[in-house]
């Protein structure tokens, strides 16, 4: 068993289990609190490595309604085929861009790129701090979760008056 996100290539003759507990790799596109944890089983399949497992992390997201930061727990299943190619190795001339993730870094299998991509696609694009979030007042910007604002209620927008007659 390996702790972290790297395993020696020599351990992958058949199958290796990597216990992941490391800082979230940079470039995910979100803020995280604490490390990413989980387990990934790597199985040698010749030219590729099969990566199967589970990861958990805590993303810090901004509420789509009130803009307050809140924690979003992520539980992610990993089910990927990875290439035994250098991480920075470009595709050969005339070769199509591969669909699998490269995981080789010198003589180490480096799971950080796999973890980065899996977390990046699982961070919610929008989230709410709570299901009944009331958001911000569209006029004064006050957080309505903290109480009502002092704005007076306006009537409907006069630009829509012609459409009201269609009902």
C-alpha positions in Angstrom: 0.0 0.0 0.0 1.2 3.5 -0.9 0.2 6.7 0.9 0.1 9.9 -1.1 -0.5 10.1 -4.9 2.5 8.2 -6.2 3.5 4.6 -6.5 6.6 2.9 -7.9 6.1 1.6 -11.4 7.7 -1.7 -10.3 4.8 -2.3 -7.9 2.4 -2.4 -10.9 3.2 -5.9 -12.2 -0.4 -6.9 -11.5 -2.3 -4.8 -9.0 -1.5 -2.1 -6.4 -3.7 -0.3 -3.9 -2.9 3.4 -3.3 -4.3 5.0 -0.2 -4.7 8.7 -1.1 -4.3 11.3 1.5 -2.7 14.4 0.1 -3.4 18.1 -0.6 -5.7 18.7 -3.5 -3.6 19.2 -6.6 -3.4 22.7 -8.0 -5.5 23.6 -11.0 -8.9 22.1 -10.0 -10.6 25.5 -10.3 -12.0 25.6 -6.8 -10.9 26.1 -3.2 -10.7 23.1 -1.0 -10.6 22.6 2.8 -8.4 19.8 3.9 -6.8 17.0 1.9 -8.3 14.6 -0.7 -8.7 11.1 0.8 -9.6 7.8 -0.6 -8.3 4.6 -2.2 -7.5 3.9 -5.8 -6.7 0.3 -7.0 -4.4 0.3 -10.0 -4.5 -2.8 -12.3 -1.9 -3.3 -15.0 -3.6 -3.9 -18.3 -0.6 -3.7 -20.6 -0.4 -0.3 -22.3 -2.9 1.1 -19.8 -3.5 1.1 -16.1 -7.1 0.7 -14.8 -7.8 3.0 -11.9 -10.8 2.2 -9.8 -11.7 3.6 -6.4 -13.3 6.3 -4.3 -12.1 9.8 -3.4 -13.6 12.4 -0.9 -12.8 16.0 -0.5 -14.4 19.2 0.8 -14.9 22.0 -1.8 -15.5 25.6 -0.7 -18.1 27.0 -3.0 -20.0 30.4 -3.3 -23.7 30.2 -2.9 -25.5 31.0 -6.2 -28.1 33.1 -4.5 -26.4 34.9 -1.6 -22.8 34.7 -2.5 -21.7 33.3 0.9 -19.0 30.7 0.9 -20.0 27.3 2.2 -18.5 23.8 2.2 -19.7 21.1 -0.2 -18.6 17.5 0.5 -17.6 15.6 -2.6 -17.7 11.8 -2.8 -16.3 10.7 -6.1 -16.1 7.3 -7.7 -12.9 6.8 -9.9 -13.3 4.6 -12.9 -10.6 5.6 -15.5 -8.2 4.0 -17.9 -4.8 5.7 -17.7 -1.9 5.6 -20.2 1.5 4.5 -19.2 3.0 7.6 -20.8 4.9 10.5 -19.4 2.7 13.2 -18.1 4.3 16.0 -20.2 4.8 13.8 -23.3 3.1 15.2 -26.4 1.3 12.8 -28.7 3.4 11.5 -31.6 3.1 13.3 -35.0 -0.1 12.2 -36.7 -1.4 10.6 -33.5 -4.7 11.7 -32.2 -4.9 13.3 -28.8 -5.4 10.4 -26.4 -8.6 10.1 -24.4 -6.9 8.5 -21.4 -5.0 10.4 -18.7 -1.2 10.0 -18.6 0.1 9.0 -15.2 3.8 8.3 -15.5 6.4 10.6 -14.0 9.9 9.2 -14.4 9.7 5.8 -12.7 6.7 6.7 -10.6 3.0 6.4 -11.3 1.7 9.8 -10.3 -2.1 10.0 -9.6 -2.2 13.8 -9.1 -3.3 14.6 -12.6 -6.0 11.9 -12.4 -7.2 13.2 -9.0 -7.1 16.8 -10.3 -9.3 16.0 -13.3 -11.7 13.8 -11.4 -12.2 16.5 -8.8 -12.5 19.3 -11.3 -15.4 17.7 -13.2 -17.2 16.9 -9.9 -17.1 20.4 -8.3 -20.7 21.7 -8.7 -20.9 24.7 -11.1 -23.6 26.2 -8.8 -24.6 25.3 -5.3 -26.7 26.7 -2.5 -25.6 27.4 1.1 -29.0 25.9 2.1 -32.1 24.8 0.2 -34.2 27.7 1.4 -31.6 30.4 0.7 -33.5 33.7 0.0 -30.6 35.3 -1.8 -29.8 39.0 -2.2 -32.3 41.9 -2.6 -32.1 42.9 -6.3 -32.3 46.6 -5.3 -30.1 47.2 -2.3 -28.0 43.9 -2.2 -28.8 43.0 1.4 -28.6 39.3 2.2 -32.3 38.3 2.7 -31.3 35.3 4.9 -30.3 37.9 7.6 -33.8 39.5 7.5 -35.9 41.7 5.2 -34.5 44.8 3.7 -36.0 48.3 3.8 -36.7 48.6 0.1 -40.2 49.4 -0.9 -41.9 46.9 -3.2 -42.1 48.1 -6.7 -44.9 47.3 -9.2 -44.3 45.3 -12.3 -41.9 46.5 -14.9 -43.9 48.8 -17.3 -42.0 47.4 -20.3 -43.9 44.1 -19.9 -47.3 45.8 -19.8 -48.1 44.8 -23.4 -47.5 41.1 -22.7 -49.9 41.2 -19.6 -52.8 41.8 -22.0 -52.1 38.5 -23.8 -53.3 36.4 -20.9 
